[in-house]
């Protein structure tokens, strides 16, 4: 059901053990409150990642609302979820900007990745989710997620941390404490609160210690400057359209972001299954639609200069805490996000985030992304005593962390995350095929690559 939600009970309270299903709602004032919670939950990462990728946070927040509405329509209201900015594209975008600092080329590459994502969703819808498990078994999916996170270590080391090492260290420590000491809703928005803490400390340091002499990312050299520059905030209007722009397409840039599609597929499958477990509904048959919805959301957002989208675990956590799975809350959250996007002054405030603060936050974000790959391996009991699993994965991760550059032609280079992903994916399947041919049974006993029957996984 897309609209016309049925009121749950008296619309005011939930009895023990009850949940508000996706096609139900509580009273509208209460739904507005739940929608506001979803905005807060998605807000931190949804505007942090555009800043890290050098994209307009106002456009990203606004288009996250548009993408969420499109997603809900495509899944026919069966899967409650919010589409915020994806972290999986950060590595590819950083690599693109190292070659050419063009917003249009960045969003053009993301748009193509969104088209690929939507096409994968169509294939899953008609062929079944098992086709993805065969092409991207847990050992490959975990490796890609890990190298996407750890492959960004050089961004922290070379770009953000040198801009203000002490603020970066304090921001990191503050974020540690918030995430660990507060296990509820506060902990879930710990990254946002850590960023705000670092922002305030940077402003205070300017007042107490004066300007800092350090690397300036804008000038690309060491200068003496304030940590926080509010000149852009002062000149920005309160109400207005964000800075939209059209995409541009370059093959080299597209190749750099395509590995993120693998991570997004794994992320979407995991999130959809989590929603199914919480709601008690069979959502596997809607998996293809969910991935189509994410792909379409990414295409629409990047077509006007926005960020790539993905289903958000933060909002799934809010649903788990409240037991309210109504899609009405997500429509409300999406509308609020669109309204946020119409405030350029807010976007300028976000864009003024000091580099040292981003260093303290991104070192945690990138590490957490990388360790999610290890979580996939552990949950699926991937056997690294098997050299077919260990060898390509180990090589791919090192190539990403380097980041290693490999010139294909004078104008086309594979490096870092893109190179590592290709080595993992191609290396695994080639070695698995060779091993199967060497087996006396012709590979009949070899794993097909599905979750649960991966060699080394539980039977």
C-alpha positions as CSV (number, residue, x, y, z in Angstrom):
1,X,0.0,0.0,0.0
2,X,1.4,3.4,-0.9
3,X,-1.2,5.7,0.7
4,X,-4.4,5.4,2.7
5,X,-2.8,3.8,5.8
6,X,-5.0,2.0,8.3
7,X,-5.0,3.5,11.8
8,X,-3.4,1.1,14.3
9,X,-5.7,0.6,17.3
10,X,-6.6,3.9,18.8
11,X,-3.7,5.6,17.0
12,X,-2.0,6.5,20.3
13,X,-0.3,3.5,21.8
14,X,1.1,0.1,21.2
15,X,0.4,-2.9,23.3
16,X,3.3,-5.1,24.4
17,X,4.5,-7.2,21.5
18,X,2.5,-5.2,18.9
19,X,4.1,-3.3,15.9
20,X,2.8,-0.8,13.5
21,X,3.0,-2.4,10.1
22,X,4.1,-0.6,6.9
23,X,0.5,-0.1,5.8
24,X,-0.6,1.2,9.2
25,X,-0.1,4.4,11.1
26,X,-0.7,6.0,14.4
27,X,-2.3,9.5,14.8
28,X,-0.8,12.1,12.4
29,X,0.8,14.2,15.1
30,X,2.6,11.1,16.3
31,X,3.6,10.2,12.8
32,X,5.1,13.6,12.3
33,X,7.2,13.0,15.5
34,X,8.4,9.6,14.1
35,X,9.2,11.2,10.8
36,X,11.3,13.8,12.5
37,X,13.2,11.0,14.3
38,X,14.0,9.5,10.9
39,X,15.3,12.9,9.6
40,X,17.6,13.2,12.6
41,X,18.8,9.6,12.2
42,X,19.7,9.9,8.6
43,X,20.9,13.5,8.8
44,X,24.5,13.0,10.0
45,X,25.8,10.6,7.4
46,X,23.6,12.1,4.6
47,X,25.3,15.4,4.8
48,X,28.7,14.3,6.0
49,X,29.4,12.1,3.0
50,X,28.6,14.8,0.4
51,X,31.0,17.1,2.2
52,X,33.7,14.3,2.0
53,X,33.0,13.8,-1.7
54,X,33.0,17.6,-2.4
55,X,29.3,17.7,-3.4
56,X,26.7,20.2,-2.3
57,X,25.1,18.9,1.0
58,X,21.9,20.9,0.3
59,X,21.4,19.0,-3.0
60,X,22.2,15.7,-1.3
61,X,19.7,16.2,1.6
62,X,16.9,17.5,-0.7
63,X,17.4,14.6,-3.2
64,X,17.5,12.0,-0.4
65,X,13.9,13.0,0.2
66,X,13.0,12.7,-3.5
67,X,14.8,9.4,-3.7
68,X,13.1,8.0,-0.7
69,X,9.6,8.8,-2.1
70,X,10.6,7.1,-5.4
71,X,11.9,4.1,-3.5
72,X,8.6,3.7,-1.6
73,X,6.6,4.0,-4.8
74,X,8.7,1.4,-6.6
75,X,8.5,-1.1,-3.7
76,X,4.8,-0.4,-3.5
77,X,5.1,0.5,0.2
78,X,6.2,-3.1,1.2
79,X,9.7,-2.1,2.5
80,X,9.9,0.9,4.8
81,X,13.3,2.5,4.3
82,X,15.0,5.8,4.0
83,X,17.5,6.5,1.1
84,X,20.4,8.6,2.4
85,X,23.9,9.3,0.9
86,X,26.0,6.2,0.3
87,X,29.5,6.0,1.7
88,X,30.4,3.3,-0.8
89,X,31.2,5.8,-3.5
90,X,33.6,7.9,-1.5
91,X,36.8,6.0,-2.6
92,X,35.9,6.2,-6.3
93,X,35.0,9.9,-6.1
94,X,38.3,10.7,-4.3
95,X,40.1,8.9,-7.1
96,X,38.2,10.9,-9.7
97,X,38.9,14.2,-8.0
98,X,42.6,13.3,-7.9
99,X,42.6,13.3,-11.7
100,X,40.0,16.1,-12.3
101,X,38.2,18.2,-9.8
102,X,34.9,18.3,-11.7
103,X,31.5,17.9,-9.9
104,X,29.9,17.1,-13.3
105,X,32.3,14.2,-14.0
106,X,31.8,12.9,-10.5
107,X,28.0,12.9,-10.7
108,X,28.0,11.5,-14.2
109,X,30.0,8.5,-13.1
110,X,27.6,8.0,-10.1
111,X,24.6,8.3,-12.5
112,X,25.9,5.4,-14.6
113,X,26.5,3.3,-11.5
114,X,22.9,4.0,-10.6
115,X,21.7,2.7,-14.0
116,X,23.8,-0.4,-13.5
117,X,22.3,-0.8,-10.0
118,X,18.7,-0.5,-11.4
119,X,19.5,-3.1,-14.2
120,X,20.9,-5.5,-11.5
121,X,17.6,-5.0,-9.6
122,X,15.6,-5.9,-12.8
123,X,17.7,-9.1,-13.2
124,X,17.2,-10.1,-9.5
125,X,13.4,-9.4,-9.8
126,X,13.1,-11.9,-12.7
127,X,15.9,-14.4,-11.9
128,X,15.8,-14.4,-8.1
129,X,18.2,-13.2,-5.5
130,X,20.3,-16.3,-5.7
131,X,21.9,-15.1,-8.9
132,X,23.6,-12.3,-7.0
133,X,24.8,-14.8,-4.4
134,X,26.5,-16.8,-7.1
135,X,28.3,-13.9,-8.7
136,X,29.1,-12.1,-5.5
137,X,29.5,-14.8,-2.8
138,X,30.3,-13.7,0.8
139,X,34.0,-13.9,0.3
140,X,33.9,-11.5,-2.6
141,X,31.2,-9.2,-1.1
142,X,33.0,-8.9,2.2
143,X,36.3,-8.2,0.4
144,X,34.8,-5.4,-1.7
145,X,33.2,-3.8,1.4
146,X,36.4,-4.0,3.3
147,X,38.6,-2.5,0.5
148,X,36.1,0.3,0.0
149,X,36.6,1.3,3.7
150,X,40.3,0.6,4.2
151,X,41.1,1.9,0.7
152,X,40.2,5.4,1.9
153,X,42.9,5.4,4.6
154,X,45.1,7.7,2.5
155,X,42.4,10.3,2.3
156,X,42.5,10.7,6.1
157,X,46.3,10.6,6.2
158,X,47.1,12.9,3.3
159,X,44.1,15.3,3.1
160,X,42.1,15.7,6.3
161,X,44.3,14.9,9.3
162,X,47.2,17.2,8.3
163,X,44.8,20.2,8.2
164,X,44.5,20.2,12.0
165,X,46.0,17.1,13.7
166,X,45.0,18.1,17.3
167,X,41.4,18.9,16.4
168,X,41.2,15.7,14.4
169,X,42.5,13.7,17.4
170,X,40.1,15.3,19.8
171,X,37.1,14.9,17.4
172,X,38.0,11.2,17.0
173,X,38.2,10.7,20.7
174,X,34.9,12.5,21.4
175,X,33.1,10.4,18.7
176,X,34.5,7.3,20.3
177,X,33.0,8.2,23.7
178,X,29.6,9.2,22.3
179,X,29.2,6.0,20.2
180,X,30.4,3.7,23.0
181,X,28.9,5.4,26.1
182,X,25.5,6.1,24.6
183,X,23.9,2.8,23.3
184,X,20.5,4.2,22.3
185,X,19.5,6.9,19.9
186,X,22.3,9.2,21.0
187,X,24.8,6.5,20.1
188,X,23.3,6.0,16.7
189,X,23.9,9.6,15.8
190,X,27.3,9.6,17.4
191,X,29.1,10.5,14.1
192,X,26.9,13.7,13.8
193,X,27.4,14.7,17.4
194,X,31.2,14.1,17.1
195,X,31.3,16.3,14.0
196,X,29.3,19.0,15.9
197,X,31.7,18.8,18.8
198,X,34.8,19.1,16.6
199,X,33.1,22.0,14.7
200,X,32.5,23.9,18.0
201,X,36.0,23.2,19.3
202,X,37.5,24.5,16.0
203,X,35.5,27.7,16.4
204,X,36.7,28.1,20.0
205,X,40.3,27.4,19.0
206,X,40.1,30.3,16.5
207,X,38.9,32.6,19.3
208,X,41.6,31.4,21.8
209,X,44.6,30.5,19.7
210,X,44.0,32.5,16.6
211,X,44.7,31.3,13.0
212,X,46.5,28.0,12.3
213,X,49.4,27.5,9.9
214,X,48.7,24.2,8.1
215,X,47.7,22.6,4.9
216,X,44.7,24.3,3.3
217,X,42.7,21.9,1.1
218,X,41.1,24.8,-0.8
219,X,44.5,26.4,-1.7
220,X,46.3,23.0,-1.9
221,X,49.2,24.4,0.1
222,X,50.3,25.4,3.6
223,X,48.7,28.8,4.5
224,X,47.8,30.7,7.7
225,X,44.0,30.7,8.0
226,X,41.1,30.4,10.4
227,X,39.8,26.9,11.0
228,X,36.2,27.9,10.6
229,X,35.3,30.5,7.8
230,X,31.7,31.7,8.1
231,X,32.0,34.2,5.2
232,X,30.0,31.8,2.9
233,X,27.3,31.4,5.5
234,X,26.9,35.1,5.9
235,X,26.4,35.6,2.2
236,X,24.1,32.7,1.6
237,X,20.3,33.4,1.5
238,X,17.9,31.7,3.9
239,X,15.6,30.4,1.2
240,X,16.4,29.3,-2.3
241,X,17.2,26.4,-4.6
242,X,20.4,24.5,-4.0
243,X,23.2,24.6,-6.7
244,X,22.0,22.0,-9.2
245,X,24.3,21.0,-12.1
246,X,24.2,18.6,-15.0
247,X,26.4,15.5,-15.1
248,X,29.2,14.8,-17.5
249,X,30.4,11.4,-18.6
250,X,34.0,10.0,-18.7
251,X,34.7,6.3,-19.1
252,X,37.7,6.4,-16.8
253,X,35.7,8.0,-14.0
254,X,32.8,5.6,-14.5
255,X,35.1,2.6,-14.0
256,X,36.4,4.0,-10.7
257,X,32.9,4.1,-9.1
258,X,31.4,0.9,-10.5
259,X,32.9,-1.3,-7.6
260,X,30.6,0.5,-5.3
261,X,27.6,-1.2,-7.0
262,X,28.8,-4.5,-5.4
263,X,28.8,-3.0,-2.0
264,X,25.4,-1.4,-2.5
265,X,23.9,-4.7,-3.5
266,X,25.2,-6.4,-0.4
267,X,24.0,-3.4,1.7
268,X,20.5,-3.4,0.2
269,X,20.1,-7.2,0.6
270,X,21.2,-7.0,4.2
271,X,18.9,-4.1,5.0
272,X,15.9,-5.6,3.3
273,X,16.4,-8.9,5.1
274,X,16.7,-7.0,8.4
275,X,13.4,-5.2,7.7
276,X,11.8,-8.6,6.9
277,X,13.0,-10.1,10.2
278,X,11.6,-7.2,12.2
279,X,8.3,-7.0,10.5
280,X,7.9,-10.8,10.1
281,X,7.1,-10.4,6.4
282,X,8.5,-12.3,3.5
283,X,10.4,-9.5,1.7
284,X,12.7,-11.6,-0.5
285,X,10.3,-11.4,-3.4
286,X,10.6,-7.6,-3.2
287,X,14.4,-7.6,-3.2
288,X,14.7,-6.8,-6.9
289,X,12.3,-3.9,-6.5
290,X,14.3,-2.5,-3.6
291,X,17.5,-2.6,-5.6
292,X,15.7,-1.0,-8.6
293,X,14.5,1.7,-6.2
294,X,17.9,2.4,-4.9
295,X,19.3,2.6,-8.5
296,X,16.6,4.9,-9.7
297,X,17.1,7.1,-6.6
298,X,20.8,7.4,-7.4
299,X,20.1,8.2,-11.0
300,X,17.6,10.9,-10.2
301,X,19.7,12.4,-7.5
302,X,23.0,12.5,-9.5
303,X,21.2,13.9,-12.6
304,X,20.9,17.2,-10.8
305,X,24.2,17.2,-8.9
306,X,23.2,15.1,-5.8
307,X,24.9,12.2,-4.1
308,X,24.5,8.4,-4.6
309,X,21.8,6.9,-2.3
310,X,21.4,3.7,-0.3
311,X,19.0,2.3,2.2
312,X,20.0,3.5,5.7
313,X,20.8,1.2,8.7
314,X,20.4,4.2,11.0
315,X,16.7,4.4,10.1
316,X,16.3,0.7,10.4
317,X,17.6,1.1,13.9
318,X,15.0,3.7,14.7
319,X,12.2,1.3,13.5
320,X,13.6,-1.4,15.7
321,X,13.6,0.9,18.7
322,X,10.1,2.3,18.2
323,X,8.4,-0.8,16.6
324,X,6.8,1.6,14.1
325,X,7.4,0.4,10.6
326,X,4.8,2.6,8.9
327,X,5.9,4.0,5.5
328,X,3.9,7.2,6.4
329,X,6.8,8.2,8.7
330,X,9.2,7.9,5.8
331,X,7.1,10.0,3.5
332,X,7.0,12.7,6.2
333,X,10.8,12.4,6.7
334,X,11.3,12.8,2.9
335,X,9.2,15.9,2.8
336,X,11.1,17.4,5.7
337,X,14.4,16.6,4.0
338,X,13.2,18.4,0.8
339,X,12.4,21.5,2.8
340,X,15.9,21.4,4.4
341,X,17.3,21.5,0.9
342,X,15.7,24.8,0.2
343,X,17.8,26.6,2.8
344,X,21.2,27.6,1.2
345,X,22.4,29.1,4.4
346,X,22.3,25.6,6.0
347,X,24.3,24.1,3.2
348,X,26.9,26.9,3.5
349,X,27.2,26.1,7.2
350,X,27.8,22.4,6.5
351,X,30.3,23.3,3.8
352,X,32.3,25.3,6.3
353,X,33.2,22.1,8.3
354,X,36.9,22.3,9.1
355,X,39.2,19.7,7.5
356,X,40.5,18.5,10.9
357,X,37.0,17.7,12.0
358,X,36.4,15.7,8.9
359,X,39.7,13.8,9.6
360,X,38.5,12.8,13.1
361,X,35.1,11.7,11.8
362,X,36.2,9.9,8.6
363,X,38.9,7.8,10.3
364,X,36.1,6.2,12.2
365,X,33.7,6.0,9.3
366,X,36.2,4.4,6.9
367,X,37.3,1.9,9.5
368,X,33.7,1.0,10.3
369,X,33.0,0.4,6.6
370,X,36.0,-1.8,6.3
371,X,35.1,-3.9,9.3
372,X,31.6,-4.5,7.9
373,X,33.4,-6.6,5.3
374,X,34.9,-8.7,8.1
375,X,31.5,-9.0,9.6
376,X,30.2,-10.5,6.3
377,X,33.0,-13.1,6.4
378,X,32.3,-14.0,10.0
379,X,28.6,-14.4,9.6
380,X,29.0,-16.6,6.5
381,X,32.0,-18.6,8.0
382,X,34.3,-17.9,5.1
383,X,37.3,-20.3,5.2
384,X,40.5,-18.4,4.7
385,X,42.5,-21.6,5.0
386,X,41.3,-22.1,1.4
387,X,43.8,-20.3,-0.9
388,X,41.1,-19.6,-3.4
389,X,39.5,-17.3,-0.8
390,X,42.7,-16.0,0.7
391,X,45.0,-15.2,-2.2
392,X,42.8,-12.9,-4.4
393,X,41.2,-11.2,-1.4
394,X,44.6,-10.4,0.2
395,X,46.0,-9.1,-3.0
396,X,42.9,-6.9,-3.8
397,X,42.9,-5.3,-0.3
398,X,46.6,-4.4,-0.5
399,X,46.0,-2.9,-4.0
400,X,43.2,-0.8,-2.6
401,X,45.0,0.4,0.5
402,X,48.2,1.4,-1.4
403,X,46.5,2.8,-3.5
404,X,48.3,1.0,-6.3
405,X,48.1,2.6,-9.8
406,X,48.1,0.4,-12.9
407,X,48.2,2.1,-16.3
408,X,46.2,0.4,-19.0
409,X,46.8,3.0,-21.7
410,X,48.3,6.5,-21.6
411,X,44.8,7.9,-20.9
412,X,43.3,5.2,-18.8
413,X,44.5,4.0,-15.4
414,X,43.0,1.6,-12.8
415,X,43.9,2.2,-9.3
416,X,43.1,1.7,-5.7
417,X,39.6,0.4,-5.0
418,X,38.7,-0.2,-8.6
419,X,41.8,-2.2,-9.3
420,X,41.4,-4.2,-6.0
421,X,37.8,-5.0,-6.8
422,X,38.6,-6.4,-10.2
423,X,41.4,-8.5,-8.8
424,X,39.1,-9.9,-6.1
425,X,36.2,-10.6,-8.3
426,X,38.0,-12.0,-11.4
427,X,40.7,-13.7,-9.3
428,X,38.2,-15.5,-7.1
429,X,36.0,-16.9,-10.0
430,X,39.0,-17.9,-12.2
431,X,40.7,-19.7,-9.3
432,X,37.5,-21.3,-8.3
433,X,36.9,-22.6,-11.8
434,X,40.5,-23.9,-12.1
435,X,40.1,-25.7,-8.8
436,X,36.8,-27.2,-9.9
437,X,38.4,-28.6,-13.0
438,X,41.1,-30.2,-10.9
439,X,38.7,-32.0,-8.6
440,X,38.1,-35.7,-9.3
441,X,34.3,-35.1,-9.3
442,X,34.7,-32.3,-11.8
443,X,33.7,-29.7,-9.2
444,X,30.4,-31.3,-8.3
445,X,31.2,-30.9,-4.6
446,X,32.5,-27.3,-5.0
447,X,30.5,-24.5,-3.6
448,X,28.3,-22.6,-6.0
449,X,29.0,-19.4,-4.2
450,X,25.6,-19.0,-2.5
451,X,25.3,-17.7,1.0
452,X,25.3,-20.7,3.3
453,X,26.9,-23.1,0.9
454,X,30.1,-21.2,0.3
455,X,33.0,-23.4,0.9
456,X,33.8,-22.9,4.6
457,X,30.3,-21.8,5.3
458,X,27.8,-23.7,7.4
459,X,26.0,-26.4,5.3
